[in-house]
Amino acid sequence: MIEYYNNLYCGSKDEFFEFIGERAVKGEKTFVVTANPETFMHGSRNEGFDRLLRDEGTVITPDGIGIVKAAKWAGKTTAGRVTGVETVEELLRVGSEHGLSAYFYGSKPEVLEKLKAQIDEKYSGLNIIGLRDGYNNKDDEVFADMKAKKPDLVFVALGIPRQEILIYKNLADFDKGIFLGIGGSLDVLSGTKKRAPGLFIKLNCEWLYRIMCEPKRIGRFYNNNVKFFNRIKKEAKKNEKN
């Protein structure tokens, strides 16, 4: 699992936004995985997900503070978090400014309706060429439509690891596009759910805010975050001995 850090973007948020924005405008195909400890733990349990996280063509960004903190055991120094929500917002801004096209797949129909209203208001220059909810179970049909329309930006919100595995499966069939699995980000961007208050974001404690709002998440937190740190440390010690 420590090998996933080989693909981790370690620059600042602003540097990443400049990097991904330029690639979007130039039409340079890029697959971005926004990672927290749960992401890496899924990789350790799922062969297909493990493969895409190891692929040198995958760009992994440190969404969760746990990824940043554990980087030292992988011999990496990061400039801090690059969150998925903010990455999507930046891509929408760039897309609007340059008249790019975007395709959204996933989430609930009502969330997509609210999202479109938000985009029409804030990012009117963006050309939405696909808006498909995630409850149709027609992945092949949706991606066939996507391939025919050739969007500049592709956002898939089907939950981890399904969204990333689906993107990776179809990636070779595209000549261009920024591809991003965005999980629950659409809920935040559409205004359906509120992001953590500014203080929690500033202190890198959005995870704590989510647990406070949904106490049932505590088991999920332990099974992913706590076990993640233990595993990374063990792998780092093993590498030192070798």
C-alpha positions in Angstrom: 0.0 0.0 0.0 2.9 2.4 0.6 3.7 2.2 -3.1 0.6 4.2 -3.8 2.5 7.2 -2.6 4.6 7.0 -5.8 1.7 8.6 -7.7 0.9 11.1 -5.0 0.9 14.8 -6.1 3.0 16.5 -3.4 2.9 20.1 -4.6 0.6 22.8 -3.3 -3.1 23.1 -4.0 -2.5 26.2 -6.2 0.2 24.3 -8.1 -2.1 21.4 -8.7 -4.9 23.6 -9.8 -2.6 25.2 -12.4 -1.4 21.8 -13.5 -4.9 20.2 -13.9 -6.4 23.4 -15.4 -3.7 23.5 -18.1 -4.3 19.8 -18.9 -8.0 20.4 -19.2 -7.6 23.3 -21.6 -5.0 21.5 -23.7 -7.2 18.3 -23.8 -4.5 16.1 -22.2 -6.2 13.0 -20.8 -5.7 12.7 -17.0 -7.2 10.4 -14.4 -7.3 11.9 -10.9 -8.0 9.9 -7.7 -8.7 12.1 -4.7 -7.4 10.0 -1.8 -8.1 9.6 1.9 -7.1 6.7 4.1 -10.2 4.8 3.1 -9.1 5.1 -0.6 -5.8 3.3 0.1 -7.5 0.7 2.3 -9.8 -0.1 -0.6 -6.7 -0.6 -2.7 -5.4 -3.2 -0.2 -8.6 -5.1 -0.4 -9.5 -4.9 -4.1 -7.2 -6.1 -6.8 -8.7 -3.9 -9.5 -8.5 -0.8 -7.4 -5.0 -1.7 -6.3 -3.9 -1.9 -10.0 -5.2 1.6 -10.9 -3.6 3.2 -7.8 -0.3 1.7 -8.8 -0.6 2.7 -12.5 2.0 5.4 -13.2 -0.6 7.3 -15.3 -2.9 7.8 -12.3 -2.6 11.1 -10.4 -3.4 10.8 -6.7 -4.2 13.9 -4.7 -4.1 14.0 -0.9 -7.8 14.7 -0.1 -7.6 13.4 3.5 -5.3 14.8 6.2 -4.4 11.2 7.0 -2.7 10.8 3.6 -0.7 13.9 4.3 0.4 12.9 7.8 1.4 9.4 6.8 3.5 10.6 3.8 6.6 10.8 6.0 6.6 7.0 6.3 6.6 6.8 2.5 9.5 9.2 2.3 7.3 11.9 0.9 6.8 15.5 1.9 3.5 17.1 0.8 2.4 20.7 0.7 -1.0 19.9 2.2 -4.4 18.7 1.2 -6.0 19.1 -2.2 -9.6 18.3 -1.6 -12.0 16.7 -4.1 -14.7 19.4 -3.6 -12.2 22.2 -4.3 -10.8 20.4 -7.3 -14.2 20.0 -8.9 -14.9 23.7 -8.2 -11.7 24.7 -9.9 -12.4 22.5 -12.9 -15.8 24.0 -13.2 -14.3 27.5 -13.1 -11.7 26.7 -15.7 -14.4 24.9 -17.8 -16.6 27.9 -17.7 -13.8 30.3 -18.5 -12.7 28.3 -21.5 -16.1 27.0 -22.7 -15.3 23.4 -22.0 -17.8 20.5 -22.0 -18.6 18.4 -18.9 -20.4 15.1 -18.3 -21.8 14.2 -14.9 -22.7 10.6 -14.0 -24.0 9.5 -10.6 -25.9 10.7 -7.5 -29.7 11.2 -7.4 -31.8 12.9 -10.0 -32.9 15.6 -7.6 -29.2 16.3 -6.7 -28.3 16.6 -10.4 -31.2 19.1 -10.9 -29.9 21.3 -8.1 -26.4 20.9 -9.4 -27.4 22.1 -12.9 -29.1 25.2 -11.4 -25.9 26.0 -9.4 -23.7 25.6 -12.5 -26.0 27.7 -14.7 -25.7 30.4 -12.1 -22.0 30.3 -11.2 -20.4 28.6 -14.2 -22.6 29.7 -17.1 -19.8 29.2 -19.7 -19.6 25.5 -19.0 -21.3 23.3 -21.6 -23.1 20.4 -19.9 -23.3 17.6 -22.4 -24.3 14.8 -20.0 -26.2 14.6 -16.8 -27.1 11.0 -15.8 -28.1 9.8 -12.4 -26.4 6.8 -10.8 -29.6 4.8 -10.2 -30.0 3.4 -13.7 -27.3 0.7 -13.5 -26.5 1.2 -17.2 -22.8 1.9 -16.9 -22.0 0.6 -20.4 -24.7 2.7 -22.0 -23.7 5.8 -20.2 -20.0 5.4 -21.1 -20.9 4.7 -24.7 -22.7 8.0 -24.8 -19.8 9.7 -23.1 -17.3 8.3 -25.6 -19.5 9.5 -28.5 -19.7 13.1 -27.0 -16.0 13.3 -26.0 -16.4 15.6 -23.0 -13.5 17.7 -21.7 -14.4 17.0 -18.0 -15.9 13.8 -16.7 -17.2 13.6 -13.1 -18.4 10.2 -11.8 -20.2 10.1 -8.5 -20.9 6.5 -7.8 -19.0 5.9 -4.6 -15.5 4.5 -4.0 -14.2 2.2 -5.4 -16.9 1.7 -8.1 -16.5 5.1 -9.7 -12.7 4.8 -10.0 -12.7 1.2 -11.3 -15.4 2.2 -13.9 -13.3 5.2 -15.1 -10.1 3.1 -15.3 -11.9 0.3 -17.2 -13.0 2.8 -20.0 -10.1 5.2 -19.9 -8.2 3.8 -22.9 -11.2 4.5 -25.1 -10.9 8.3 -24.7 -8.4 10.6 -26.4 -8.9 13.5 -24.0 -10.6 14.6 -20.8 -10.0 15.1 -17.1 -11.6 12.1 -15.3 -12.4 12.3 -11.6 -14.4 10.2 -9.2 -16.1 12.6 -6.9 -18.1 10.5 -4.4 -20.4 12.8 -2.4 -19.0 16.0 -3.7 -22.1 16.6 -5.8 -24.2 16.7 -2.7 -22.0 19.6 -1.4 -21.7 21.4 -4.8 -25.5 21.2 -5.4 -26.2 22.6 -2.0 -28.0 19.4 -0.9 -25.4 19.0 2.0 -23.3 21.5 3.7 -19.6 21.2 3.9 -18.0 21.3 7.3 -17.7 24.8 8.9 -14.6 26.8 8.1 -12.9 26.1 11.4 -13.1 22.4 10.8 -11.7 22.8 7.3 -8.9 25.1 8.5 -7.9 22.5 11.2 -8.1 19.6 8.8 -10.9 18.1 10.9 -13.7 17.6 8.4 -13.6 13.9 9.3 -14.5 14.8 12.9 -17.4 17.0 11.8 -18.8 14.1 9.7 -18.6 11.8 12.7 -20.3 14.4 14.9 -23.1 14.7 12.3 -23.2 10.9 11.7 -22.0 9.0 14.8 -22.4 5.7 12.9 -19.3 6.6 10.9 -17.1 5.9 13.9 -16.8 2.2 12.9 -16.0 3.1 9.4 -13.4 5.6 10.6 -11.7 2.9 12.7 -11.7 0.3 10.0 -10.1 2.7 7.6 -8.1 5.5 9.2 -6.8 3.7 12.3 -5.9 0.5 10.4 -4.4 2.6 7.6 -1.8 4.2 9.9 -0.9 0.9 11.4 -0.4 -0.7 8.0 1.6 2.2 6.6 3.9 2.1 9.6 4.4 -1.6 9.3 5.2 -1.4 5.6 7.7 1.4 6.2 9.5 -0.6 8.9 9.6 -3.6 6.6 11.1 -1.6 3.8 13.8 -0.2 6.2 14.8 -3.7 7.1 15.1 -4.7 3.5 
